[in-house]
């Protein structure tokens, strides 16, 4: 597996070894030993799978307690994926990193605990899978405002975003609950 750094050192892209022939392909999307050797020692407790259509924007979500690390990937279509550092003690606090994930390139991303996470669908539809290091906790779920001018994330939308009510009501960074 190839580890590709981003501008925030703890957030990395992961390029698995893909074995393909005329029958199709095979790759390991998770191997605890391989990931640990790559610097990601995570114990996952939950898998999630969503399907969304073009211009759906989900995020920017995080849990203030029971913070979740996420291993994310796309199995159909393409998304623009974003992680925002919400750790006040971090030199990259308030900064974000964005990248494209697609079924075609099979890259994955590791988003550690302490980050808000979101994505928007850039293909006609996309299926998005992610493993989490802690369980979903509705009482601790928070949403960072997806279009906060302080963040100025250039979401690659081709029209108005399709948002859930909680995403429309997100909190700007300067008012958000953050991590130590």
BALOBA-1460 file (C-alpha; in Angstrom, 3 decimals):
// residues 180
<rec num="1" residu="x" x="0.000" y="0.000" z="0.000"/>
<rec num="2" residu="x" x="1.279" y="3.428" z="-0.911"/>
<rec num="3" residu="x" x="0.773" y="6.245" z="1.610"/>
<rec num="4" residu="x" x="0.351" y="9.665" z="0.000"/>
<rec num="5" residu="x" x="0.774" y="12.657" z="2.340"/>
<rec num="6" residu="x" x="-1.525" y="15.678" z="2.273"/>
<rec num="7" residu="x" x="-0.957" y="19.216" z="3.516"/>
<rec num="8" residu="x" x="-2.214" y="18.090" z="6.946"/>
<rec num="9" residu="x" x="0.243" y="15.359" z="8.007"/>
<rec num="10" residu="x" x="-2.267" y="13.199" z="9.918"/>
<rec num="11" residu="x" x="-4.677" y="12.994" z="6.967"/>
<rec num="12" residu="x" x="-3.318" y="10.649" z="4.315"/>
<rec num="13" residu="x" x="-4.421" y="9.105" z="1.054"/>
<rec num="14" residu="x" x="-3.911" y="5.380" z="0.716"/>
<rec num="15" residu="x" x="-3.362" y="3.653" z="-2.595"/>
<rec num="16" residu="x" x="-3.885" y="-0.099" z="-2.293"/>
<rec num="17" residu="x" x="-2.127" y="-2.696" z="-4.407"/>
<rec num="18" residu="x" x="-4.735" y="-3.676" z="-6.978"/>
<rec num="19" residu="x" x="-4.449" y="-7.036" z="-8.725"/>
<rec num="20" residu="x" x="-6.403" y="-7.170" z="-11.949"/>
<rec num="21" residu="x" x="-6.848" y="-9.280" z="-15.038"/>
<rec num="22" residu="x" x="-9.558" y="-9.994" z="-17.609"/>
<rec num="23" residu="x" x="-11.851" y="-11.247" z="-14.806"/>
<rec num="24" residu="x" x="-11.782" y="-7.989" z="-12.851"/>
<rec num="25" residu="x" x="-9.721" y="-6.898" z="-9.839"/>
<rec num="26" residu="x" x="-8.941" y="-7.630" z="-6.201"/>
<rec num="27" residu="x" x="-7.460" y="-5.497" z="-3.426"/>
<rec num="28" residu="x" x="-7.372" y="-5.452" z="0.346"/>
<rec num="29" residu="x" x="-9.396" y="-2.478" z="1.555"/>
<rec num="30" residu="x" x="-8.436" y="-3.168" z="5.171"/>
<rec num="31" residu="x" x="-5.633" y="-5.184" z="6.709"/>
<rec num="32" residu="x" x="-4.830" y="-4.277" z="10.304"/>
<rec num="33" residu="x" x="-1.158" y="-5.289" z="10.040"/>
<rec num="34" residu="x" x="-0.544" y="-3.476" z="6.727"/>
<rec num="35" residu="x" x="-2.224" y="-0.308" z="7.975"/>
<rec num="36" residu="x" x="-0.302" y="-0.404" z="11.282"/>
<rec num="37" residu="x" x="2.948" y="-0.734" z="9.321"/>
<rec num="38" residu="x" x="1.846" y="2.382" z="7.401"/>
<rec num="39" residu="x" x="1.320" y="4.344" z="10.624"/>
<rec num="40" residu="x" x="-2.442" y="3.827" z="11.025"/>
<rec num="41" residu="x" x="-3.135" y="1.797" z="14.146"/>
<rec num="42" residu="x" x="-6.928" y="1.878" z="14.231"/>
<rec num="43" residu="x" x="-9.532" y="-0.419" z="15.697"/>
<rec num="44" residu="x" x="-12.731" y="-0.097" z="13.719"/>
<rec num="45" residu="x" x="-16.119" y="-0.761" z="15.298"/>
<rec num="46" residu="x" x="-18.626" y="0.278" z="12.619"/>
<rec num="47" residu="x" x="-18.972" y="0.285" z="8.828"/>
<rec num="48" residu="x" x="-21.216" y="2.767" z="7.016"/>
<rec num="49" residu="x" x="-22.377" y="2.868" z="3.397"/>
<rec num="50" residu="x" x="-24.197" y="5.720" z="1.681"/>
<rec num="51" residu="x" x="-25.426" y="6.325" z="-1.842"/>
<rec num="52" residu="x" x="-25.962" y="9.875" z="-3.066"/>
<rec num="53" residu="x" x="-26.698" y="11.648" z="-6.315"/>
<rec num="54" residu="x" x="-24.784" y="14.460" z="-7.997"/>
<rec num="55" residu="x" x="-24.387" y="17.665" z="-5.934"/>
<rec num="56" residu="x" x="-25.331" y="15.978" z="-2.667"/>
<rec num="57" residu="x" x="-23.109" y="17.488" z="0.003"/>
<rec num="58" residu="x" x="-22.817" y="15.614" z="3.294"/>
<rec num="59" residu="x" x="-20.977" y="17.328" z="6.104"/>
<rec num="60" residu="x" x="-18.996" y="18.654" z="7.683"/>
<rec num="61" residu="x" x="-19.667" y="16.145" z="10.499"/>
<rec num="62" residu="x" x="-17.838" y="15.217" z="13.688"/>
<rec num="63" residu="x" x="-18.533" y="13.976" z="17.197"/>
<rec num="64" residu="x" x="-17.340" y="16.179" z="20.055"/>
<rec num="65" residu="x" x="-17.156" y="13.129" z="22.347"/>
<rec num="66" residu="x" x="-16.580" y="9.629" z="21.009"/>
<rec num="67" residu="x" x="-14.560" y="11.225" z="18.212"/>
<rec num="68" residu="x" x="-14.346" y="8.982" z="15.180"/>
<rec num="69" residu="x" x="-11.377" y="8.189" z="13.007"/>
<rec num="70" residu="x" x="-12.623" y="7.306" z="9.522"/>
<rec num="71" residu="x" x="-11.220" y="5.201" z="6.723"/>
<rec num="72" residu="x" x="-13.180" y="6.365" z="3.668"/>
<rec num="73" residu="x" x="-13.484" y="5.140" z="0.091"/>
<rec num="74" residu="x" x="-15.764" y="5.277" z="-2.929"/>
<rec num="75" residu="x" x="-16.990" y="2.067" z="-4.576"/>
<rec num="76" residu="x" x="-19.091" y="3.673" z="-7.323"/>
<rec num="77" residu="x" x="-18.704" y="7.135" z="-8.821"/>
<rec num="78" residu="x" x="-16.617" y="10.030" z="-7.535"/>
<rec num="79" residu="x" x="-16.642" y="12.508" z="-4.652"/>
<rec num="80" residu="x" x="-14.688" y="15.506" z="-3.471"/>
<rec num="81" residu="x" x="-13.746" y="14.681" z="0.112"/>
<rec num="82" residu="x" x="-12.786" y="17.228" z="2.802"/>
<rec num="83" residu="x" x="-11.282" y="17.021" z="6.306"/>
<rec num="84" residu="x" x="-11.083" y="20.060" z="8.618"/>
<rec num="85" residu="x" x="-8.683" y="20.052" z="11.591"/>
<rec num="86" residu="x" x="-10.625" y="20.907" z="14.767"/>
<rec num="87" residu="x" x="-7.799" y="20.206" z="17.257"/>
<rec num="88" residu="x" x="-6.943" y="23.540" z="18.930"/>
<rec num="89" residu="x" x="-3.504" y="22.239" z="19.944"/>
<rec num="90" residu="x" x="-2.634" y="21.407" z="16.328"/>
<rec num="91" residu="x" x="-0.497" y="23.707" z="14.157"/>
<rec num="92" residu="x" x="-3.048" y="23.072" z="11.385"/>
<rec num="93" residu="x" x="-6.134" y="23.951" z="13.485"/>
<rec num="94" residu="x" x="-8.861" y="25.421" z="11.272"/>
<rec num="95" residu="x" x="-7.158" y="24.281" z="8.079"/>
<rec num="96" residu="x" x="-8.720" y="21.841" z="5.655"/>
<rec num="97" residu="x" x="-7.559" y="19.443" z="2.992"/>
<rec num="98" residu="x" x="-9.621" y="18.246" z="0.033"/>
<rec num="99" residu="x" x="-9.101" y="15.547" z="-2.580"/>
<rec num="100" residu="x" x="-10.992" y="13.447" z="-5.092"/>
<rec num="101" residu="x" x="-11.828" y="9.840" z="-4.289"/>
<rec num="102" residu="x" x="-13.274" y="7.586" z="-6.962"/>
<rec num="103" residu="x" x="-14.178" y="3.992" z="-7.653"/>
<rec num="104" residu="x" x="-11.811" y="4.154" z="-10.606"/>
<rec num="105" residu="x" x="-8.640" y="5.084" z="-8.695"/>
<rec num="106" residu="x" x="-9.581" y="2.997" z="-5.602"/>
<rec num="107" residu="x" x="-7.753" y="5.399" z="-3.286"/>
<rec num="108" residu="x" x="-8.863" y="5.612" z="0.317"/>
<rec num="109" residu="x" x="-8.334" y="8.331" z="2.901"/>
<rec num="110" residu="x" x="-7.591" y="8.180" z="6.613"/>
<rec num="111" residu="x" x="-9.295" y="10.969" z="8.576"/>
<rec num="112" residu="x" x="-8.167" y="10.724" z="12.233"/>
<rec num="113" residu="x" x="-10.279" y="11.657" z="15.263"/>
<rec num="114" residu="x" x="-10.439" y="15.411" z="15.850"/>
<rec num="115" residu="x" x="-11.448" y="16.316" z="12.301"/>
<rec num="116" residu="x" x="-14.749" y="17.350" z="10.734"/>
<rec num="117" residu="x" x="-15.426" y="15.391" z="7.555"/>
<rec num="118" residu="x" x="-17.646" y="15.822" z="4.536"/>
<rec num="119" residu="x" x="-17.929" y="15.183" z="0.833"/>
<rec num="120" residu="x" x="-19.866" y="16.219" z="-2.238"/>
<rec num="121" residu="x" x="-20.752" y="13.968" z="-5.143"/>
<rec num="122" residu="x" x="-19.200" y="15.026" z="-8.452"/>
<rec num="123" residu="x" x="-20.424" y="12.095" z="-10.584"/>
<rec num="124" residu="x" x="-24.057" y="11.268" z="-11.422"/>
<rec num="125" residu="x" x="-24.158" y="9.207" z="-8.222"/>
<rec num="126" residu="x" x="-21.668" y="7.749" z="-5.776"/>
<rec num="127" residu="x" x="-21.476" y="5.017" z="-3.182"/>
<rec num="128" residu="x" x="-19.342" y="5.977" z="-0.202"/>
<rec num="129" residu="x" x="-18.074" y="3.518" z="2.415"/>
<rec num="130" residu="x" x="-16.359" y="4.311" z="5.663"/>
<rec num="131" residu="x" x="-15.116" y="2.468" z="8.691"/>
<rec num="132" residu="x" x="-15.182" y="4.293" z="12.043"/>
<rec num="133" residu="x" x="-13.140" y="3.902" z="15.217"/>
<rec num="134" residu="x" x="-16.080" y="4.723" z="17.494"/>
<rec num="135" residu="x" x="-19.820" y="4.226" z="17.344"/>
<rec num="136" residu="x" x="-22.248" y="6.831" z="16.076"/>
<rec num="137" residu="x" x="-23.367" y="8.951" z="19.020"/>
<rec num="138" residu="x" x="-26.263" y="11.276" z="18.075"/>
<rec num="139" residu="x" x="-25.972" y="13.217" z="21.350"/>
<rec num="140" residu="x" x="-22.387" y="14.176" z="20.486"/>
<rec num="141" residu="x" x="-22.760" y="14.746" z="16.744"/>
<rec num="142" residu="x" x="-21.908" y="18.244" z="15.538"/>
<rec num="143" residu="x" x="-21.940" y="19.864" z="12.115"/>
<rec num="144" residu="x" x="-19.488" y="22.487" z="10.927"/>
<rec num="145" residu="x" x="-21.001" y="24.888" z="8.384"/>
<rec num="146" residu="x" x="-20.142" y="23.566" z="4.935"/>
<rec num="147" residu="x" x="-19.870" y="27.036" z="3.376"/>
<rec num="148" residu="x" x="-18.230" y="28.909" z="6.265"/>
<rec num="149" residu="x" x="-16.420" y="31.913" z="4.688"/>
<rec num="150" residu="x" x="-13.567" y="31.428" z="7.167"/>
<rec num="151" residu="x" x="-12.894" y="27.984" z="5.660"/>
<rec num="152" residu="x" x="-13.618" y="29.031" z="2.041"/>
<rec num="153" residu="x" x="-13.788" y="25.451" z="0.757"/>
<rec num="154" residu="x" x="-14.213" y="25.538" z="-3.055"/>
<rec num="155" residu="x" x="-16.724" y="22.686" z="-3.318"/>
<rec num="156" residu="x" x="-16.840" y="21.547" z="-6.986"/>
<rec num="157" residu="x" x="-20.618" y="21.789" z="-7.316"/>
<rec num="158" residu="x" x="-22.386" y="22.167" z="-10.658"/>
<rec num="159" residu="x" x="-25.499" y="23.681" z="-9.113"/>
<rec num="160" residu="x" x="-27.061" y="24.226" z="-5.722"/>
<rec num="161" residu="x" x="-25.941" y="21.620" z="-3.168"/>
<rec num="162" residu="x" x="-28.471" y="19.077" z="-1.943"/>
<rec num="163" residu="x" x="-28.201" y="19.277" z="1.846"/>
<rec num="164" residu="x" x="-29.783" y="17.678" z="4.892"/>
<rec num="165" residu="x" x="-31.401" y="20.031" z="7.404"/>
<rec num="166" residu="x" x="-28.542" y="19.482" z="9.875"/>
<rec num="167" residu="x" x="-26.011" y="20.486" z="7.224"/>
<rec num="168" residu="x" x="-27.952" y="23.658" z="6.378"/>
<rec num="169" residu="x" x="-27.869" y="24.540" z="10.099"/>
<rec num="170" residu="x" x="-24.140" y="23.914" z="10.610"/>
<rec num="171" residu="x" x="-22.052" y="26.037" z="12.971"/>
<rec num="172" residu="x" x="-19.267" y="28.357" z="11.724"/>
<rec num="173" residu="x" x="-15.752" y="27.440" z="12.844"/>
<rec num="174" residu="x" x="-15.413" y="30.438" z="15.171"/>
<rec num="175" residu="x" x="-18.498" y="29.262" z="17.134"/>
<rec num="176" residu="x" x="-17.999" y="25.485" z="16.862"/>
<rec num="177" residu="x" x="-17.152" y="23.129" z="19.682"/>
<rec num="178" residu="x" x="-13.639" y="21.882" z="19.036"/>
<rec num="179" residu="x" x="-11.067" y="19.527" z="20.504"/>
<rec num="180" residu="x" x="-8.242" y="20.385" z="22.912"/>
